[in-house]
Amino acid sequence: MRRISFALAVACCTAALAQVASAAPVRAPIVPIVSWTGFYTGGNIGYSWGRSNTTYGFVDTTTHALLSSAASKTNLDGVIGGIQAGYNWQNTTWVYGFETDFQGSGQKGSQAGACAGGSLAGVAPFSSACAPGHLGDTAINDRAALPVNSALSQKLEWFGTFRGRLGYTITPTLIGYATGGLAYGRINSTDVISGTNITGPQGTNTFTLTPVTAAFATRTTKAGWTLGAGLEGVVSGNWTAKIEYLYIDLGDVSGAFITPLTTTAGNPLTATFRSHITDNILRVGFNYKWAALPH
């Protein structure tokens, strides 16, 4: 009888506890929520593989006739580093916004062009396209025109961008994004021209060789465009890290200056260059989001 009473008591208690448990609210597991919406600032460092595709020209200053033209190209490579700031909005799994950055650059390179010299093969080839030669009374005092050389050095001193960004949340704490917009930068170009003036009456055994060197420098700020892509993820708290690639096209920079060299027509020789500047950038960076990430 006692065993039956004890069993009934246990059954009653179990039923009561089950009823209480079913009535108690069930708490869902706490899942952190990350919002990408907000203003952020940060810094970055990376490397750039730039390219300058250049056309050299030599022009008669008086007649404006193009005497010689040649193409060359060089790399403008170097370390870059700078700061960025932007704002994001998040709509479900999509993140969009804008970003601006400003970079210091160690990118530089040099290339060479030339107007070929003359030839001693006959009377007509003594002169080159750009400079006169000298014909004496005897072959030993004949002198073909010497080459006119151009040495162009260029440096991308600084650049910046203003871009839109469109991203997708691969996970709540990681986004992949595409980006594009305005790019601008300053290019410093220095062109050094060297050659030799040959003077003296034609048909005589007397002539003089006068080496000539002249330099010209210009700084040009250009606007262009940029496209790229990247990944950005939450590191800790309000800090995020990113890796990013950008392609930049700054268009053409050019220069022209009158040299002390003399053309076959006896006029001053003008040296010109036109360079198309592009850049490939790979960089890493950190951002701090000023609006706190809610949890």
Residue pairs with C-beta under 8 A, 6 or more apart in sequence:
32 172
32 295
33 172
33 294
33 295
34 172
34 173
34 234
34 293
35 90
35 291
35 293
35 294
36 88
36 90
36 95
36 167
36 169
36 175
36 289
37 88
37 89
37 90
37 291
38 87
38 88
38 289
38 290
38 291
39 85
39 86
39 87
39 289
39 290
39 291
40 85
40 86
40 87
40 88
40 240
40 287
40 288
40 289
40 290
41 83
41 84
41 85
41 287
41 288
41 290
42 83
42 84
42 85
42 240
42 285
42 286
42 287
42 288
43 81
43 82
43 83
43 84
43 285
43 286
44 81
44 82
44 83
44 84
44 101
44 103
44 242
44 244
44 283
44 284
44 285
44 286
45 79
45 80
45 81
45 283
45 284
45 285
46 79
46 80
46 81
46 281
46 282
46 283
46 284
47 77
47 78
47 79
47 80
47 281
47 282
47 283
48 76
48 77
48 78
48 79
48 80
48 105
48 107
48 156
48 279
48 280
48 281
48 282
49 75
49 77
49 279
49 280
50 75
50 76
50 77
50 78
50 107
50 109
50 156
50 277
50 278
50 279
50 280
51 73
51 74
51 75
51 76
51 277
51 278
51 279
52 73
52 74
52 75
52 76
52 109
52 111
52 154
52 275
52 276
52 277
53 71
53 73
53 275
53 276
53 278
54 71
54 72
54 73
54 74
54 111
54 113
54 152
54 273
54 274
54 275
54 276
55 69
55 70
55 71
55 273
55 274
55 275
56 68
56 69
56 70
56 71
56 72
56 113
56 114
56 150
56 152
56 271
56 272
56 273
57 66
57 68
57 69
57 271
57 272
57 273
57 274
58 66
58 67
58 68
58 69
58 115
58 129
58 130
58 148
58 269
58 270
58 271
58 272
59 65
59 66
59 67
59 256
59 269
59 270
59 271
59 272
60 67
60 263
60 265
60 267
60 269
60 270
61 258
61 263
61 267
61 268
61 269
61 270
62 265
62 267
62 268
63 265
63 267
67 115
67 129
67 130
67 263
67 269
68 115
68 116
68 129
68 130
68 148
70 113
70 114
70 115
72 111
72 112
72 113
73 111
74 109
74 110
74 111
74 154
75 109
76 107
76 108
76 109
76 154
76 155
76 156
76 277
76 279
77 107
77 109
78 105
78 106
78 107
78 108
78 156
79 105
79 106
80 103
80 104
80 105
80 106
80 107
80 281
80 283
81 103
81 104
82 101
82 102
82 103
82 104
82 160
83 101
83 102
84 99
84 100
84 101
84 102
84 285
84 287
85 99
85 100
85 101
86 97
86 98
86 99
86 100
86 165
87 97
87 98
88 95
88 96
88 97
88 165
89 95
89 96
89 97
90 169
93 168
93 169
94 166
94 167
94 168
94 169
95 165
95 166
95 167
95 168
95 169
95 175
95 177
96 164
96 165
96 166
96 167
97 164
97 165
98 162
98 163
98 164
98 165
98 181
99 161
99 162
99 163
99 165
99 179
100 160
100 161
100 162
100 163
101 160
101 161
102 158
102 159
102 160
103 158
103 159
103 160
104 158
105 155
105 156
105 157
105 158
105 159
105 185
107 155
107 156
107 279
108 153
108 154
108 155
108 156
109 153
109 154
110 151
110 152
110 153
110 154
111 151
111 152
112 149
112 150
112 151
112 152
113 149
113 150
113 152
113 273
114 147
114 148
114 149
114 150
115 128
115 129
115 130
115 131
115 147
115 148
116 128
116 129
116 147
117 128
117 131
117 144
117 145
117 146
117 147
118 125
118 126
118 127
118 128
118 131
118 133
118 144
118 145
118 146
119 125
119 126
119 144
120 126
120 142
120 144
123 135
125 133
125 144
126 132
126 133
126 134
126 135
126 142
126 143
126 144
126 145
127 133
127 145
127 264
128 144
128 145
128 146
128 147
128 148
128 264
129 264
130 145
130 148
130 195
130 261
130 263
130 264
130 269
131 145
131 146
131 148
131 195
131 196
131 197
131 198
131 261
131 262
131 263
131 264
131 269
132 145
132 198
132 262
132 263
132 264
132 266
133 142
133 143
133 144
133 145
133 198
134 141
134 142
134 143
134 198
134 200
134 202
134 207
135 142
135 202
135 203
136 142
136 143
136 203
136 204
136 205
136 206
136 207
137 203
137 204
137 205
138 205
141 205
141 206
141 207
143 198
143 207
143 209
145 198
146 195
146 196
146 198
146 209
147 195
148 193
148 194
148 195
148 261
148 269
148 271
149 193
149 194
149 195
150 191
150 192
150 193
150 271
150 273
151 191
151 192
151 194
152 189
152 190
152 191
152 192
152 273
152 275
153 189
153 190
153 191
153 192
154 187
154 188
154 189
154 190
154 253
154 275
154 277
155 187
155 188
156 185
156 186
156 187
156 277
156 279
157 185
157 186
157 187
157 188
157 219
158 185
158 186
159 183
159 184
159 185
159 186
159 248
159 250
159 279
160 183
160 184
160 185
161 181
161 182
161 183
161 184
161 226
161 246
161 248
162 181
162 182
163 179
163 180
163 181
163 182
163 226
163 228
164 179
164 180
164 181
165 177
165 178
165 179
166 177
166 178
166 179
167 175
167 176
167 177
167 178
167 232
168 175
168 176
168 177
169 175
170 176
173 233
173 234
174 231
174 232
174 233
174 234
175 231
175 232
175 233
176 229
176 230
176 231
177 229
177 230
177 231
177 232
178 227
178 228
178 229
179 226
179 227
179 228
179 229
179 230
179 244
179 246
180 225
180 226
180 227
180 228
181 225
181 226
182 223
182 224
182 225
182 226
183 223
183 224
183 225
183 226
183 248
183 249
183 250
184 221
184 222
184 223
184 224
184 250
185 221
185 222
185 224
185 248
185 250
185 277
186 219
186 220
186 221
186 222
187 219
187 220
187 222
187 250
187 253
187 275
187 277
188 217
188 218
188 219
189 217
189 218
189 219
189 220
189 253
189 255
189 273
189 275
190 215
190 216
190 217
191 215
191 216
191 217
191 255
191 257
191 271
191 273
192 213
192 214
192 215
193 212
193 213
193 214
193 215
193 216
193 259
193 261
193 271
194 211
194 212
194 213
194 214
195 211
195 212
195 259
195 261
195 269
196 209
196 210
196 211
196 212
197 209
197 210
197 212
197 260
197 261
197 262
198 207
198 208
198 209
198 210
199 207
199 208
199 210
200 206
200 207
200 208
212 259
212 260
212 261
214 257
214 259
214 260
214 261
216 255
216 257
216 271
218 253
218 255
220 253
222 250
222 251
222 252
222 253
222 277
223 250
223 251
224 248
224 249
224 250
224 251
225 248
225 249
226 246
226 247
226 248
226 249
227 246
227 247
228 244
228 245
228 246
228 247
228 281
229 244
229 245
230 242
230 243
230 244
230 245
231 242
231 243
231 244
232 240
232 241
232 242
232 287
233 240
233 241
233 242
234 240
234 293
235 241
235 286
237 293
238 288
238 289
238 290
238 292
238 293
239 286
239 287
239 288
239 289
240 286
240 287
240 289
241 284
241 285
241 286
241 287
242 284
242 285
242 286
242 287
243 282
243 283
243 284
244 281
244 282
244 283
244 284
244 285
245 280
245 281
245 282
246 279
246 280
246 281
246 283
247 278
247 279
247 280
247 281
248 278
248 279
248 280
248 281
249 277
249 278
249 279
250 277
250 278
250 279
251 276
251 277
252 274
252 275
252 276
252 277
253 274
253 275
253 277
254 272
254 273
254 274
254 275
255 272
255 273
256 270
256 271
256 272
256 273
257 270
257 271
258 268
258 269
258 270
259 268
259 269
259 270
259 271
260 268
261 268
261 269
262 268
262 269
263 269
